Amino acid sequence: MSEGTTKRFSVAELRERRRRGESQTDVAKLRSMDESQLEARIAADPDWRDVPADWHTKAEAVMPRPKVPVSLRLDADVLEYFRSQGQGWQTRMNAVLRAYTEASRR
C-alpha cells in the first residue's frame, strides 16, 4: 500500500465530495473501459499483487455481532487510559476483553 494517512469516508461523504467536484475518481474514464482494460489495470495495481485471483470464491459475508449497552464499574485510571487514546477507545477496550476471553478459553 502507498505510504500516508488513511482516511475513511461514509458513502454520504463520498457522494457529497463528488457533488462538490472533489472526487479523485475519473468515473467517465472507468465507464469507457472494457472488461479486459479493467482487468489489466487491476493486475498492474501493486496493492493487488499478492491477492490470489480466486480470492472471492472463498469470501464470506460476516455480519458483526450487535453490541450490548452495559453499565460497568471500572478503576478510574483504567478508564482514563482508554479514554486518553481518543476516538475508538470503547472498541479497543472491547478488543482487550475479547483477547483475554479467547486466551482464557485455551
PLY file of the C-alpha trace (Angstrom):
ply
format ascii 1.0
element vertex 106
property float x
property float y
property float z
element edge 105
property int vertex1
property int vertex2
end_header
0.00 0.00 0.00
1.11 3.55 -0.51
2.53 5.45 2.42
0.48 8.20 4.00
-2.58 8.78 6.07
-5.57 6.55 5.57
-8.84 8.45 5.58
-12.27 6.90 5.91
-15.40 8.36 4.37
-19.02 7.32 4.60
-20.99 6.80 1.40
-22.80 10.07 2.09
-19.49 11.91 2.48
-18.16 10.43 -0.78
-21.32 11.46 -2.62
-21.03 14.97 -1.22
-17.37 15.20 -2.26
-18.34 14.06 -5.77
-21.16 16.64 -5.86
-18.65 19.39 -4.93
-16.21 18.17 -7.59
-13.70 16.91 -5.01
-13.77 13.27 -6.11
-10.43 11.91 -7.31
-12.11 9.17 -9.35
-12.43 9.71 -13.09
-15.80 7.99 -13.46
-16.08 8.74 -17.19
-12.70 7.07 -17.81
-13.70 3.99 -15.80
-17.02 3.66 -17.63
-15.28 3.90 -21.01
-13.04 0.88 -20.25
-13.96 -2.62 -21.29
-13.50 -5.65 -19.02
-10.02 -6.52 -20.32
-8.78 -2.97 -19.71
-10.14 -3.04 -16.16
-8.52 -6.44 -15.52
-5.19 -5.11 -16.82
-5.39 -2.07 -14.50
-6.15 -4.31 -11.53
-3.26 -6.65 -12.41
-0.88 -3.67 -12.58
-2.01 -2.29 -9.19
0.72 -3.03 -6.59
-1.90 -3.28 -3.83
-3.41 -6.31 -5.61
-0.07 -8.02 -6.37
-0.34 -10.59 -3.55
-4.09 -11.18 -3.80
-4.90 -14.57 -5.37
-7.10 -14.45 -8.46
-9.71 -16.67 -6.82
-9.90 -14.75 -3.52
-13.60 -14.07 -3.98
-14.54 -17.76 -4.30
-13.76 -18.27 -0.62
-15.04 -14.90 0.57
-17.89 -14.93 3.03
-20.02 -12.06 4.27
-19.70 -11.69 8.02
-22.21 -9.67 9.96
-20.82 -8.05 13.11
-22.39 -9.04 16.38
-24.58 -6.32 17.84
-23.10 -4.58 20.87
-24.93 -4.68 24.18
-25.12 -1.49 26.26
-23.91 -2.08 29.80
-23.24 -0.13 32.97
-19.81 -1.10 34.27
-17.69 -0.02 37.23
-14.00 0.43 36.36
-10.97 1.77 38.17
-10.60 5.45 37.29
-7.05 5.02 35.96
-8.08 2.18 33.64
-10.95 4.22 32.23
-8.72 7.28 31.83
-6.08 5.22 29.99
-8.56 4.01 27.38
-10.29 7.38 27.03
-6.93 9.14 26.61
-6.38 7.14 23.41
-9.17 9.11 21.75
-11.91 8.05 19.38
-12.44 4.30 19.31
-11.46 3.74 22.94
-14.50 1.56 23.60
-13.69 -0.58 20.57
-10.11 -1.02 21.82
-11.36 -1.89 25.30
-13.68 -4.48 23.73
-10.70 -5.91 21.79
-8.67 -6.26 25.00
-11.55 -8.01 26.74
-12.07 -10.29 23.72
-8.36 -11.21 23.64
-8.48 -12.05 27.35
-11.64 -14.11 26.85
-10.14 -16.09 23.97
-6.84 -16.64 25.79
-8.58 -17.88 28.93
-10.61 -20.43 26.94
-7.46 -22.22 25.75
0 1
1 2
2 3
3 4
4 5
5 6
6 7
7 8
8 9
9 10
10 11
11 12
12 13
13 14
14 15
15 16
16 17
17 18
18 19
19 20
20 21
21 22
22 23
23 24
24 25
25 26
26 27
27 28
28 29
29 30
30 31
31 32
32 33
33 34
34 35
35 36
36 37
37 38
38 39
39 40
40 41
41 42
42 43
43 44
44 45
45 46
46 47
47 48
48 49
49 50
50 51
51 52
52 53
53 54
54 55
55 56
56 57
57 58
58 59
59 60
60 61
61 62
62 63
63 64
64 65
65 66
66 67
67 68
68 69
69 70
70 71
71 72
72 73
73 74
74 75
75 76
76 77
77 78
78 79
79 80
80 81
81 82
82 83
83 84
84 85
85 86
86 87
87 88
88 89
89 90
90 91
91 92
92 93
93 94
94 95
95 96
96 97
97 98
98 99
99 100
100 101
101 102
102 103
103 104
104 105
